[in-house]
Amino acid sequence: MSHAFPFLLSLAALSILGCHSTYRSTARELGYPEATRTIDGQHVKLTLPSSDKPSEFCFTIGKRPAEIDGVQYYLNKPAGRKNLSKDDILLLRQALLFPAIPKTSALNLLIDPGHGGKDSGCRNETFTEQSITLAVAKEVQQLLRELGHNVNLTRPDESTTLTLDDRTLLGASLAIDAFISIHVNASTNPEAKGVETYTLPAFGCEGSLPNSPPRGPLVGHAHLPMSTRLAYYVQHALLKKTNTDGENTITDRGVRHAHFKVLRDTPAPAILIEIGFLTNAEDSVRITNPEEQKRIARQIVQGITKAFSQTN
């Protein structure tokens, strides 16, 4: 017993020190060593002293889903016991905390209404994905042009059929500042609903979707910080729908990661937005209503312009 007691004391001391050091280096490596750390069991919150950029980061040890200023964000690797992965720290620094905005003049953008022509995408008795995405994309184009930006669509109508290769090659030929692909979701579960925005996973990291092993290096990896920034601010903007009680009525499915063709092969910042589920009664009413489509377009534009604004 006399030998075991000091040993137990040593373990207790190590435990206390380990708890005390939880996410201290993460705050420093994010660029804010003065960040306030709140630790509650497996949940860690870092509050940064900043008002012009995201300031609250919440992680769950061992999990990928996190929150940044209330917006769900999937980490590239599960949060560690004491720190985030180096991949996630570097990406969050470059994308949200110390961004290098490429330009502040008129943007050259390519908006991609998902599917088209022979490929209608998901559908119900009345609507098709290709018609919904085209309506939203045209409104996004008009709003951005009114702001002075150069904006093209990958397809101008419902009859045009484009392969994924066609879309990425068009992005390359136009020397774009960003590629924004707009889609509608579907599920065998009628309760599935909400909005989600995808970027490419970091090099060597799995996607958020099942059966999405690491890939790369890929063309899109060179633009990942700006893609991540763009995805975050678009997702943030799309969640602003409120009911008369002031509560958010849009389900946040988060900023996620996938090796979609248009994300991995487009030589520019690229995101893919799923604006809602056609298979969900509530989402279907929202995304097929012309006025709601205009609201969705306005919010996508707000997210794009915020992402390309210099805040540092």
N, C-alpha and C positions, 0 to 999 in steps of 0.2 A: 504493500500500500504506500509506503514511504517513497518508493521509486515512481509509482504510477501517478501520484498527486502532482509533482512538478510537470510531468509529461502532459497531464490534462490541462494544467494551467497554460502551458505553451500552446496547446491546440486552441484554447479559448482566446489567447492573445492573437494568434494568427487569424482566427475567425473575425475578431473585432477589426484587425487591420485590413483584412480582405474586404469587409463590408464598408469600411471607411474609404477605401480606394476605389469602390465601384464607380465606374464611369468618370472618374476624375480626369484621367488622361484623354478620354473621348472629348470632354469639354475643351480641354487645352488644344487638342488636335483639330477640333472644329474651328478654332480661332478665338474662343471665348473662355479663357481659364477662369474668369470671374462668374461664370454661369452658376445659377443656383441649382443644386441637385436635390431632388426629393425621391426617396427610395421607400417603397411600400411593398414588402415581400419581393415578388419577381418583377414588379413594375418600377420603372425608372423614368423620371421626368427631369429634363434639363430646360431651364428657363433662361434665355439669353437676354441681356440688357440692350435690346434693340427694338426700334419701332418701325423701321422702314423695310424690314425683311422678316421672314418667319422667325418667331422667337420662342416657341414652345415645342419641344421634341419629346415624345413619349415612346418608350420601348418596353417590350416584355421579354425578359431573359429567356432565350431558347426559341423565340418565335420570330417570324418574318414580318407579320403585320405590325405597323407602327402608326403613329399619328404625328403630323406636323401641322401645328396651328389648327387642330381639329379635323384635318383632312387625312383619310387613311392612305398610308404609303407603305408599299411592300419593300422591305429591305432586300438587297441582293443575297445576303446571307443572314441566318438567324442571329439575333442579338446575343452576344456572348455574356458570360457571367460578370465580367468586369468592364468590357469595352465592346464597341461595335467593330465590325471587320474593317480592315484598312480600305477595302474597296468602297464600302459605304461611307466612311468618313471622308475620303477624298472626293467622292461624287457629291455628297451634300455640301461640302465646302465650295466646290467649283460651280455647282448648279444653283445654289440658293443663298449662300452666305457671302461669298467673294466671287461673284460671276464676272466673266469677261464677255461683255455684250459685244457682238461682232460689228454692229452698225446701228446708227440712230436715224439715218435718212430713210427714204422710201424703201420698203421691203419688197422683195421679189418672192412671192409665195405661190405654192401649188396646192390647191384644194382638191381632194380626191373623193368624190361621191362613190361609196363602195358599190361594187357589182355593176350591173348595166347590160343592156342588150339581151343576149340569150341567157345570161346569168342574173336572175331576178333577186338572188339572195333569199332571206327568209320571207315568208308571206303568211297572210291569213285570208279570210274570205273576201276582204275588200282591198287590202293594201299590200304593197311589196316593199322590201327593203330598198330596192334601187330607186323607187319613186320618192320615198321619204328622204333618203340621203341626198338626192339631187335637189329637192326643194330647200333643204337646209344649206347645202353647199352654195347654191345660187345666192341665197340671202347673205351668207358669209362673204361671198365675193363682192356683192354690191356694197356692203357696209365697209369693207376694207378699202375698196376703190374710192369711196367717199372720203376716206381718211388720207388718200393720196398714195396708197400702195399699189404695186403692180401685182395683179392676181389672175391666175389662170386656173381653169378646171381641167381635170384629166379627161372628163367626158362632158359634152354640152347638153346631152339629151338622154332619153331612156333607150334609144335604139342602138347606141354605140356600145360595142363589145370590146373590152380591153383585157388583155392578160395582165397578170401581176408584173411580168417582165416589161410590158408596154408602159406601165405606170412608173416603174423605177427608171426606165430609160428616158422617159419624158422629163422626169425630175433632173436627171443628169444633164440633159440637153439645154435646159433653161437656166442653169446655174442658180438655182433657187437658194433662198435663205432658210426656208423651212417647207416641209411636206406634211400636210394635215389630212389624214384619211378619216372619213366619217362613215360609221356603220351603225346598224341596228342589231341588237342581240336577240337570241331565241333560246329556249330551254324546254326540256320535257317536263320540268317542274313549273307549273303555272304561278307559283309563289315567287319565283326568282324575278327580281326587279332592280332597277337602279342604273347609275352611270359608272363607267370605268374608263380609264385612259391608259393606254399601253405605251411603253418604251422598250427598247432592246435591253436585255439583261447585260450587266457588266461582263467583260471578258472573263471567261472561266467560271461563270456563275450560272446556276439553273434558272429557268424561267419560273414565273408564278403558277403557270398552268401545269397540270399533270403531264408526265412523260416529256419534259422539256429539259434535256441534258445540256450541259455547257457546250458552247460552240464559239469558234472564233480563232484568231481575230477576224472580224467582219468589217465591211466598209462603214457600217453605221457606228461602230465603236469610236471612231475618230470624232464623232459629233455628240457623244452621249451626254456630257454635261448640259449642253443647250437643249437637247431632247428632253432630259429630265426636268429642267426648268420649265420648258414649254408644257409638258404633261402636267406638272404640279399646278401651274397657274390656270390652265384650262379646266382641270378637274375642280379646283377651288371655285372658279367662276360658275361652273355648271351646278353647283350645290346651293346656289343662292335663292332658289325657288322657295317661297314661304307661303303658308296659308294665312287666313285672316287672324289667327291667334299668334302669328309671328314665329311659328315653328317650322323647321325645315321639313318639307314633304318629299324630298328626293333622297332615295337610298344611296349612300356613298359606298361604292364597291372598290374604290381606291385607285391609286396609281399602281399599275401592275407591270410585269415584264414578260415579253414573249419574243420568240424568234420569227415573227411574221416576215414574209418576204420584203414588204415595203419598208420595214424597219431596219432590216439587216443589210439591204443592198442599196438603199437610197443614199447618195453622197451628200447628205445635208441633215440637219436636225429633223427628225421625223417622229410623229406620234400617230396613234390610231385610237379614235374615240368611239366608244359604244354608248350611244345617247339614251338607250333604254331597251326594254324587252317587248317585242311585238307579241309575245306569248303571255304577257301579264296584263290583266284587265286595266289596272291603273296606269301603267306605263303606256299601254297601247293608246288610250285616250289622249294622253299627253303628247306623244310623239307624232300622232297623225292629225292633230289639230293645227291648222295653218298659223294661227296666232301663237301657239306654243312653239311651233317650228321657228318662227321669227325670234321668239325670246331665246330659244336655244342658240340660234345663230348669233344673236347679240352677245350672249355670254361667252361663246367660243371666241368671238372677236375681242372681248374684254380680256380674256386669258392670254391671247396671242400678243396684244399690245402691252399688257403688263410684263409678260416674259421678256419682251425686247426693250423694255425701258431700263435705263441704268439706275440702279438703286444704291450702288456703293460708291 
